[in-house]
């Protein structure tokens, strides 16, 4: 399969040959200025998400892919697949069928991955949140199933059927269901594991700290590691001692982190009490839920102050907020994105979909500019959102009598 051959090479290798059949970084035509990815175009398989992940699980066979740091329980590739089949069978016995929506309430753990994969195999729509799970079906009931009710030959269309339904405020304030298909999620996974996540699976160890109920954790972190065959150590929440202990014990070398956690690692005196010398790289990507979620990433050495360059098969424009005209390098405006990883639309909200995606271009609501080498700097927002511990807080109180500003 071509996508596997690409992954073995990685961006650092293939970008040097980009002149063959590649677009220029900046295209100017008929009044438009379009920024392109510096990396070669990729091809993507037409598979359901379960088919795609099961192929990788079969490839890795008896490798330990996931470790629950809290319990110490290890999950080999074959065990993850076996449990996924059992859980899918159990869900089938409960009467769930393709197109039904399932709410997953779970902290980061290998069981989250198992349940998500089981839902994908049935063609269910997954919504994931954190919080208490009173009154829900216990997971152990599903994993004790014999697996015999696992359906085969389900008619799932990768480019049409919904896989994940995360909720996002987007650019219009109130939360909306983001419809991500099997194809868009697989596409974004491959865009990343062929590049910044092109790791040596026998030597590297990943950390699963970003919540799996956020799209980045849900898709890229837990299933990126599965595709790579790289061990992922999961943490249920951010506790400084637990985080540092996991890095030290498992020799974690590669971490997806948010900026506040990076700041903690850089400044906290606690770090001096632990051996974190195994860490080789910390990755922060730019994107949004509506893009499955990543559109840009950095490569070493990073260009300080930017969020990196466009991923393969992804294009971008910067337009004037006032006139809508395209802007060139160094000129600030709203960032627009086009690529195969974009959402199908918002659930039951065509007007919000149109406001966000017009003529195939996703309006991010972010303000920024590109430089001559295609590196993006994000500097402002069209619509202000407060982010608190990874959650978006909307200005619901603004506009009420006597309230002029909310902090």
N, C-alpha and C positions, 0 to 999 in steps of 0.2 A: 504494500500500500504506500502511495506516494507520501502521505502525511507522516508516516513513520520514518521514511528516509529523510524527509526534511528535518524532523526532530533530532535525528542523530547528528546533524550538522550544526544546528544552532545559528542564531543571527550573526554572531561574531565571525563565523566562517563564511556564510553565504553572502553577507552584505558586501564583501569585497568584490563580488562578481556582479554587482547590481546593474552595470551598464547594459547588459544584454537584455533587451526587451523591457527595461524598466522606464517608468515615467521620470521626468525631471522632478526635483523636489518642489519646484514652484511652477505652476502652469498659468499662463496668461492668455486668455482667449475670449473674444466677444464680450469684453467688459468684466469678465470673471477672473478672480485670482484664487487658484485652488492649491492647497498644500498637500503633498503626497507623502506617503511613508517612504523612508530610505531603504526599506527592506523588500526583498523579492516577494512577488505575489505567491500565494499558497493555494492549493486545492483542498477541498474539504469533502469527507465521505458523506454519503446520504444514508445515515443509520439512525435508528432510534437511540435514545440515550442509554437504555439498558443494554442494547446490542454493543454499543461502543465501549461501555465500561466493562461488560462481561468479557469482551475480547482481551482487554488489558489484564483483567483478573486472571484469565486463563494463561496469559503469557507469563505472568509472574509466579503462578502456581503456589509454592510453599513459602514464599518470602513473607516475613513479618512486615505488614504495611502500616498498621496503626497500633498505637499504645495509649491506653487511658492512664494518664499520669497519676490520677487520684487513686485508682484501684490497683494499678500495676498490670491490669489485664492486657494481654497481647492478642492481636487479631491477624492471622495469616490471610493471604489473598483468597485461598480456597474457602476459608471459614466465612469471610465476608460474603462471598457468592452464595454459599450454602444457606446462611442466615437470611439473605435477601430473598431467596426462593421460598423459604419457610414463611417469612413475614408476608410476602405477596400472596401466598396460598391462604394464610390466615385472614388477610384483608378480603380476599375473594369470598371466603366462607361467611364473612360479615355482611356480604351483599354489595360491596363496593365494585363499581364497574368503570370502564373508560369514560373520562369526562367528569367524573365526580371530583369534588374538592376535599382535600384532607388538610387539617390543621395539625402541624407538628409542634409540640411544646417540649423542648429538650435543650439541655446545655450541651456544649461541645463534648462529644464522645464518639467512639466508633459506632455505637448503636444508632446515632443520628444518621451516619452514612448508610448503614444497612437499611434503615427505614426509608430514607429518601430514594435509594436505588430500587427498593421494592415498589414504591409508588410509581416510579418511572416505568418499571416493567409492566404495570397495569394500565398505563396511560392516564393516571390520576393527576390532578393539578395540585401542586404542593404550595401551601402557605406555611411559613415557619415563623415562630415568635419565641421570645423568652418569657418566663414567668411561671406561676403555679399551674399545676395540671390536675386540679381536683375534678373528679368525675370523668376523666378520660380513660380510654382502654389502656391498661398496663401493657408495657412492651413485652414482658415475659409471657403473656398469654399468646401473643403472635409468634414469638420465636420457638414456642413449644409445638407449633403445628408440624405435621409430617411432610408438608410440601407438596402433597399429591394434588391439591387443587390449583397449583400454579398453571395459569393459562398459557397456551402456545398459539402462535400465528395470529396474534392480535393485530388488527388493522390500524396501526399508528403511522401517521404521515409526519415525518420529521420536520418538514418545513411549514406545516400548518397546525399541528396539534400542540397544545400548551403543556409545558413541563413544570415550570415554576411560575408562581403568581405572587411575587414579593410586592409589598406596598411601599410607595414612594411619594413624597410631596412634589417631586419634579420641579418644574418652574412655575407652577400655578398655585402652590400653597397647600391645599388640602390633600390628604393621602388618596392615592389611586392604585388600583391593581394593575401591575405591569405584566403583560402577557409575554413570557419568554418561551419560545418553542424549543423542541429538542435540538433543532438545527442551530439556532443562534447560540445556545449554551455550549454545544460541542465546538462550534466555530471559535468562540472566545477562548475556550480551553486550549485549543490547538494554537491559536495565535500567541498564547503565553508560554506553553510548554515547548514550543519550538524556538523560543527566544530567551527571555530572562530566567525561565525555569528549566532550561536545558541542562539538567544536573547529572552528575554521576550517581546513579541510584545505589551503587554499592558502597559509596563513601559518605554521602550526604545524609543529613537528618533535618526534617522540617518541624516547625512548631505550629500547632493549631490553636492560636489564642483569639484571633478575631472571631466574633460570634458566628456560628454557622447559620443563625437565623437572619444574618445580613447576607446580601447576594454575593459579596466577595468571598466570605467564608463558606457559604452554601455551595458555590460552584467551584471557584478557582482553588481554594486551599484544600478542601477535603478531597475533591476529585482530581485535582492536578497531581497530588501526590500518588493517588491510585494509578493514574495513567503513566507516571514516571517510574513506578515501582520503588519509590523512596519512602522510608519510614516517616510517619507523621505522629508526633506526640501531642495529644489533645489536652487542653486545660479548660475546665468549666467556666472560669472567670479570671479576672485580673487580680491576682494577689502577688505583690512584689516578691516575697520569699518563695512562693510556689513557682513563679516564673523563673527566677534565678536558679532554684533547685533543679528544675526540669532541664534547663540549659546545661548545667554542670553534670548531672547524672547521665543524660543521653547524648552529650556532646553535640548539641544542636548546632548546625552550621549555617542554616538558611532560615530567615524569618520574614514573614509578611506582618508588618506592624503599622499602626497608625502613628502619626506624628507625636501625640502626647506620650506614647510608650517609648518611642525613640528618645524623646527628651528625658524621660525618667532614666533610661539606661545610660545616657550621657552625663547626667548630673547627680544621680542619687549616690550617697556614700555607701549604701547597701551593696552596690555592685562589687566593691572592693573585697567583700567577704566571700565571694564565689569565684570559681574558675569559669570564665566565659570566653576563654581564648579560642574555643572551637568555632565561634561565630565568624563566618567569612563575609556574609552579605545580608543586608536588610533591604527589602524591596517595598516601596510604596508606589502604587500605580494611580493614574488619574482616569476617571470615568464617571459613570452614573448608572444607577439600576437599569435605566432604559437602554443601556448599551451592553448589558449582560455580564459584567459591568465595565470592562476595561477598554480604553481607546488609546492611551499613551503609556509609555513606560520609559524608564531611563536605562542606559547601559553604562558599564564602567569604562572610563572614569566619568562620573556624572557631571553635568553642567549645572553648577550651583544656581539656585533660584528658579529653575525650570522644572516642569513635570516630565520632561523627556520628549521623545518623538512619537509619531503615529505608528501604530502597529501595522503589520501587513494587511493589504486589502482595505485599508482605511484612509479616507480623505477628509479634508477639513477646509472650512472657509472662516474668515473673520469679517463680519459685516458691521457697518455703521449702525448704531442704535437709532440714530435720527433718520437717516435716509435709506438704509438697507443696502447701500452699495458695498461692494467687496473692497477690503482693505489689504494692503501689502505688508511686508515685513516691518516690524517696529511700530505699526499702527494699531491702537487698541480698539476693540469692538467686541460684539458678542461672538462666541465660539460656536460654530456649527460643525456637525460630524455626519459623515455618510460611510456605511460599511455593512457587511453581512451579519454583524453581531447586534444590530439594532432590534428593538422590541417589535412585536406584531402590532401593539397598540395598547391603550388603556382599556380595561374591562368595562364594558357598558358605558363608555364615556367618549363618544366620537368627537365631541367638540374639543375636549382636552387633548385628544390624540392629534387633531388637526393643528391645534395651537403649538404642539411640541414638534411634530414631524410634518414638514411642508416640502413637497417635491422631492421626497426622499432624504431631506436634510434634517437632522435632529438639532433643535435649538436648545442648547445646554443651559442657557440663563447665566452662564459665566462670562465674565469680561476678561480679555487677555490679548496677547499678541504673540506672533511667531518671530524668530530671528531668521537670518538668511540660511541657516543650516536646518531649519525645520524644528527647532526646539521651542516648546510652548511655555510661556509664562502666564499664569493665572493671577489676576490682580484684584478682581472685584466680582460682585454679583449684581445681576439686574434686579432680582427679588431677594431680599435679605431673609435668610434662615439662620436660626441659632442652632448650633450643634453642641449637645451636652452629652459627654460620654458615649459618643457614637450615634445618638438619637437626634432626629431633627425636631426642633421645637418651633412651631409656627406662631407668628405674631397675632394670635386670635384676639388679644385684648386691645390691640391698637384700633382706634376708631370709635371706641366706646366713649360715652360722655365722661369728660374729666380725665381721660387717659390719652396722652399725646405721644408717649414713647415707652417702650418696654425694654428692660434690661434683664 
